[in-house]
């Protein structure tokens, strides 16, 4: 997992979504521009997903990407939406 204060979205790759038994994503109506400046169509969105940090539950949304879209060295990225939800200050 990677915390990224520059990312406007939370991302999870399909392989991890399946391994965690998360629900099937709903269709996404937009494209996503990645850090390498390529554009991709997400597999979909998972809204209202409960994740826990130090036993505190938070509800957030994830964009699901195909495993092959980008060579990830991580399987989940928590961006500004999550950082704002947990009121985390990153310096």
Secondary structure, DSSP 8 states (H G I E B T S, - for coil): -EE-TT-SS-EEEHHHHHHHT----B---SEEE-TTS-EEE-SEEEEEEEEEETTEEEEEEEEEE-TTSS--SSSEEE-HHHHHHTT----
